[in-house]
Amino acid sequence: MKKASILIVMLCGFLPLLWAQGDKKPRLTKEEFRDRQRTFITERAELTKEEAEKFFPLFFELQDRKQVLNDKAWKLMRKGKDERTTEEQYGEILKGIYDARIASEELEKEYFQKFRKILSNKKIYMVQRAEMRFHRNLLKGMQGKKK
Protein backbone atom coordinates (compact mmCIF):
# COMPACT_ATOMS: atom_id res chain seq x y z
CA MET A 1 0.00 0.00 0.00
CA LYS A 2 2.83 2.39 0.81
CA LYS A 3 4.51 1.71 -2.52
CA ALA A 4 1.25 2.39 -4.34
CA SER A 5 0.78 5.61 -2.37
CA ILE A 6 4.31 6.75 -3.16
CA LEU A 7 3.75 5.94 -6.83
CA ILE A 8 0.55 7.96 -6.83
CA VAL A 9 2.32 10.88 -5.17
CA MET A 10 5.11 10.77 -7.72
CA LEU A 11 2.68 10.46 -10.64
CA CYS A 12 0.52 13.32 -9.42
CA GLY A 13 3.52 15.54 -9.11
CA PHE A 14 5.34 14.78 -12.31
CA LEU A 15 2.93 13.52 -14.94
CA PRO A 16 1.80 16.97 -16.02
CA LEU A 17 5.43 17.86 -16.71
CA LEU A 18 6.17 14.61 -18.51
CA TRP A 19 3.01 14.85 -20.52
CA ALA A 20 3.84 18.33 -21.69
CA GLN A 21 7.45 17.45 -22.56
CA GLY A 22 6.58 14.37 -24.56
CA ASP A 23 4.33 16.26 -26.93
CA LYS A 24 5.40 18.55 -29.76
CA LYS A 25 2.02 20.28 -29.61
CA PRO A 26 1.46 23.24 -27.34
CA ARG A 27 1.59 22.26 -23.69
CA LEU A 28 -1.51 21.66 -21.66
CA THR A 29 -2.05 24.26 -19.02
CA LYS A 30 -2.53 23.17 -15.44
CA GLU A 31 -6.23 24.01 -15.79
CA GLU A 32 -6.60 21.91 -18.96
CA PHE A 33 -4.88 18.97 -17.32
CA ARG A 34 -7.10 19.26 -14.27
CA ASP A 35 -10.22 19.57 -16.40
CA ARG A 36 -9.35 16.30 -18.14
CA GLN A 37 -8.54 14.67 -14.81
CA ARG A 38 -11.79 15.94 -13.27
CA THR A 39 -13.86 14.67 -16.20
CA PHE A 40 -12.18 11.26 -16.24
CA ILE A 41 -12.47 10.72 -12.49
CA THR A 42 -16.04 12.01 -12.32
CA GLU A 43 -17.13 9.56 -15.02
CA ARG A 44 -15.17 6.56 -13.75
CA ALA A 45 -16.04 7.07 -10.08
CA GLU A 46 -19.65 7.89 -10.97
CA LEU A 47 -19.66 11.10 -8.96
CA THR A 48 -22.78 13.23 -8.95
CA LYS A 49 -22.47 16.88 -9.89
CA GLU A 50 -22.88 17.86 -6.23
CA GLU A 51 -20.24 15.38 -5.07
CA ALA A 52 -17.80 16.56 -7.73
CA GLU A 53 -18.34 20.23 -6.82
CA LYS A 54 -17.49 19.53 -3.19
CA PHE A 55 -14.76 16.95 -3.78
CA PHE A 56 -12.50 18.42 -6.46
CA PRO A 57 -11.51 21.64 -4.69
CA LEU A 58 -10.16 19.49 -1.84
CA PHE A 59 -8.64 16.98 -4.26
CA PHE A 60 -6.72 19.68 -6.13
CA GLU A 61 -5.72 21.36 -2.88
CA LEU A 62 -4.18 18.05 -1.81
CA GLN A 63 -2.37 17.74 -5.14
CA ASP A 64 -0.98 21.27 -4.78
CA ARG A 65 0.28 20.59 -1.27
CA LYS A 66 1.87 17.30 -2.34
CA GLN A 67 3.47 19.06 -5.30
CA VAL A 68 5.28 21.39 -2.91
CA LEU A 69 6.65 18.37 -1.03
CA ASN A 70 7.64 16.62 -4.28
CA ASP A 71 9.42 19.76 -5.48
CA LYS A 72 11.36 19.87 -2.22
CA ALA A 73 12.35 16.19 -2.60
CA TRP A 74 13.48 16.69 -6.21
CA LYS A 75 15.48 19.76 -5.26
CA LEU A 76 17.29 17.64 -2.69
CA MET A 77 17.86 14.87 -5.24
CA ARG A 78 19.53 17.35 -7.58
CA LYS A 79 21.90 18.39 -4.79
CA GLY A 80 23.23 14.84 -4.70
CA LYS A 81 24.42 15.05 -8.30
CA ASP A 82 27.34 17.20 -7.27
CA GLU A 83 30.44 14.98 -7.15
CA ARG A 84 31.74 16.94 -4.17
CA THR A 85 28.79 15.88 -2.02
CA THR A 86 30.00 14.37 1.23
CA GLU A 87 28.62 11.30 2.98
CA GLU A 88 27.14 13.57 5.67
CA GLN A 89 25.43 15.69 3.01
CA TYR A 90 23.99 12.56 1.38
CA GLY A 91 22.58 11.65 4.80
CA GLU A 92 20.91 15.06 5.06
CA ILE A 93 19.56 14.76 1.53
CA LEU A 94 18.10 11.33 2.21
CA LYS A 95 16.57 12.47 5.50
CA GLY A 96 14.90 15.37 3.70
CA ILE A 97 13.59 13.12 0.94
CA TYR A 98 12.13 10.62 3.39
CA ASP A 99 10.67 13.41 5.52
CA ALA A 100 8.92 14.77 2.42
CA ARG A 101 7.53 11.33 1.60
CA ILE A 102 6.26 10.85 5.14
CA ALA A 103 4.68 14.32 5.11
CA SER A 104 2.99 13.43 1.82
CA GLU A 105 1.56 10.26 3.35
CA GLU A 106 0.31 12.23 6.35
CA LEU A 107 -1.39 14.66 3.98
CA GLU A 108 -3.07 11.74 2.22
CA LYS A 109 -4.43 10.50 5.53
CA GLU A 110 -5.58 13.98 6.56
CA TYR A 111 -7.44 14.51 3.29
CA PHE A 112 -8.92 11.00 3.40
CA GLN A 113 -10.78 12.13 6.53
CA LYS A 114 -11.99 15.24 4.70
CA PHE A 115 -13.05 13.18 1.67
CA ARG A 116 -15.10 10.89 3.94
CA LYS A 117 -17.28 13.88 4.88
CA ILE A 118 -18.17 14.28 1.20
CA LEU A 119 -18.06 10.79 -0.33
CA SER A 120 -18.76 7.24 0.77
CA ASN A 121 -15.83 4.89 1.26
CA LYS A 122 -16.80 3.12 -1.95
CA LYS A 123 -16.71 6.36 -3.92
CA ILE A 124 -13.34 7.30 -2.43
CA TYR A 125 -12.05 3.89 -3.51
CA MET A 126 -13.50 4.42 -7.00
CA VAL A 127 -11.85 7.87 -7.17
CA GLN A 128 -8.45 6.41 -6.25
CA ARG A 129 -8.85 3.67 -8.82
CA ALA A 130 -9.93 6.16 -11.47
CA GLU A 131 -6.97 8.41 -10.67
CA MET A 132 -4.57 5.50 -11.12
CA ARG A 133 -6.21 4.62 -14.45
CA PHE A 134 -6.03 8.23 -15.57
CA HIS A 135 -2.29 8.31 -14.96
CA ARG A 136 -1.79 4.87 -16.52
CA ASN A 137 -3.65 5.98 -19.64
CA LEU A 138 -1.58 9.13 -19.70
CA LEU A 139 1.64 7.12 -19.61
CA LYS A 140 0.41 4.76 -22.32
CA GLY A 141 -0.44 7.76 -24.49
CA MET A 142 3.03 9.20 -23.99
CA GLN A 143 4.68 5.91 -24.90
CA GLY A 144 2.62 5.66 -28.07
CA LYS A 145 3.65 9.16 -29.15
CA LYS A 146 7.34 8.37 -28.69
CA LYS A 147 7.13 5.33 -30.95
C-alpha positions as CSV (number, residue, x, y, z in Angstrom):
1,M,0.0,0.0,0.0
2,K,2.8,2.4,0.8
3,K,4.5,1.7,-2.5
4,A,1.3,2.4,-4.3
5,S,0.8,5.6,-2.4
6,I,4.3,6.7,-3.2
7,L,3.8,5.9,-6.8
8,I,0.5,8.0,-6.8
9,V,2.3,10.9,-5.2
10,M,5.1,10.8,-7.7
11,L,2.7,10.5,-10.6
12,C,0.5,13.3,-9.4
13,G,3.5,15.5,-9.1
14,F,5.3,14.8,-12.3
15,L,2.9,13.5,-14.9
16,P,1.8,17.0,-16.0
17,L,5.4,17.9,-16.7
18,L,6.2,14.6,-18.5
19,W,3.0,14.8,-20.5
20,A,3.8,18.3,-21.7
21,Q,7.4,17.5,-22.6
22,G,6.6,14.4,-24.6
23,D,4.3,16.3,-26.9
24,K,5.4,18.6,-29.8
25,K,2.0,20.3,-29.6
26,P,1.5,23.2,-27.3
27,R,1.6,22.3,-23.7
28,L,-1.5,21.7,-21.7
29,T,-2.0,24.3,-19.0
30,K,-2.5,23.2,-15.4
31,E,-6.2,24.0,-15.8
32,E,-6.6,21.9,-19.0
33,F,-4.9,19.0,-17.3
34,R,-7.1,19.3,-14.3
35,D,-10.2,19.6,-16.4
36,R,-9.3,16.3,-18.1
37,Q,-8.5,14.7,-14.8
38,R,-11.8,15.9,-13.3
39,T,-13.9,14.7,-16.2
40,F,-12.2,11.3,-16.2
41,I,-12.5,10.7,-12.5
42,T,-16.0,12.0,-12.3
43,E,-17.1,9.6,-15.0
44,R,-15.2,6.6,-13.7
45,A,-16.0,7.1,-10.1
46,E,-19.7,7.9,-11.0
47,L,-19.7,11.1,-9.0
48,T,-22.8,13.2,-9.0
49,K,-22.5,16.9,-9.9
50,E,-22.9,17.9,-6.2
51,E,-20.2,15.4,-5.1
52,A,-17.8,16.6,-7.7
53,E,-18.3,20.2,-6.8
54,K,-17.5,19.5,-3.2
55,F,-14.8,16.9,-3.8
56,F,-12.5,18.4,-6.5
57,P,-11.5,21.6,-4.7
58,L,-10.2,19.5,-1.8
59,F,-8.6,17.0,-4.3
60,F,-6.7,19.7,-6.1
61,E,-5.7,21.4,-2.9
62,L,-4.2,18.0,-1.8
63,Q,-2.4,17.7,-5.1
64,D,-1.0,21.3,-4.8
65,R,0.3,20.6,-1.3
66,K,1.9,17.3,-2.3
67,Q,3.5,19.1,-5.3
68,V,5.3,21.4,-2.9
69,L,6.6,18.4,-1.0
70,N,7.6,16.6,-4.3
71,D,9.4,19.8,-5.5
72,K,11.4,19.9,-2.2
73,A,12.4,16.2,-2.6
74,W,13.5,16.7,-6.2
75,K,15.5,19.8,-5.3
76,L,17.3,17.6,-2.7
77,M,17.9,14.9,-5.2
78,R,19.5,17.3,-7.6
79,K,21.9,18.4,-4.8
80,G,23.2,14.8,-4.7
81,K,24.4,15.0,-8.3
82,D,27.3,17.2,-7.3
83,E,30.4,15.0,-7.1
84,R,31.7,16.9,-4.2
85,T,28.8,15.9,-2.0
86,T,30.0,14.4,1.2
87,E,28.6,11.3,3.0
88,E,27.1,13.6,5.7
89,Q,25.4,15.7,3.0
90,Y,24.0,12.6,1.4
91,G,22.6,11.7,4.8
92,E,20.9,15.1,5.1
93,I,19.6,14.8,1.5
94,L,18.1,11.3,2.2
95,K,16.6,12.5,5.5
96,G,14.9,15.4,3.7
97,I,13.6,13.1,0.9
98,Y,12.1,10.6,3.4
99,D,10.7,13.4,5.5
100,A,8.9,14.8,2.4
101,R,7.5,11.3,1.6
102,I,6.3,10.9,5.1
103,A,4.7,14.3,5.1
104,S,3.0,13.4,1.8
105,E,1.6,10.3,3.3
106,E,0.3,12.2,6.3
107,L,-1.4,14.7,4.0
108,E,-3.1,11.7,2.2
109,K,-4.4,10.5,5.5
110,E,-5.6,14.0,6.6
111,Y,-7.4,14.5,3.3
112,F,-8.9,11.0,3.4
113,Q,-10.8,12.1,6.5
114,K,-12.0,15.2,4.7
115,F,-13.1,13.2,1.7
116,R,-15.1,10.9,3.9
117,K,-17.3,13.9,4.9
118,I,-18.2,14.3,1.2
119,L,-18.1,10.8,-0.3
120,S,-18.8,7.2,0.8
121,N,-15.8,4.9,1.3
122,K,-16.8,3.1,-1.9
123,K,-16.7,6.4,-3.9
124,I,-13.3,7.3,-2.4
125,Y,-12.0,3.9,-3.5
126,M,-13.5,4.4,-7.0
127,V,-11.8,7.9,-7.2
128,Q,-8.4,6.4,-6.3
129,R,-8.8,3.7,-8.8
130,A,-9.9,6.2,-11.5
131,E,-7.0,8.4,-10.7
132,M,-4.6,5.5,-11.1
133,R,-6.2,4.6,-14.4
134,F,-6.0,8.2,-15.6
135,H,-2.3,8.3,-15.0
136,R,-1.8,4.9,-16.5
137,N,-3.7,6.0,-19.6
138,L,-1.6,9.1,-19.7
139,L,1.6,7.1,-19.6
140,K,0.4,4.8,-22.3
141,G,-0.4,7.8,-24.5
142,M,3.0,9.2,-24.0
143,Q,4.7,5.9,-24.9
144,G,2.6,5.7,-28.1
145,K,3.7,9.2,-29.2
146,K,7.3,8.4,-28.7
147,K,7.1,5.3,-30.9
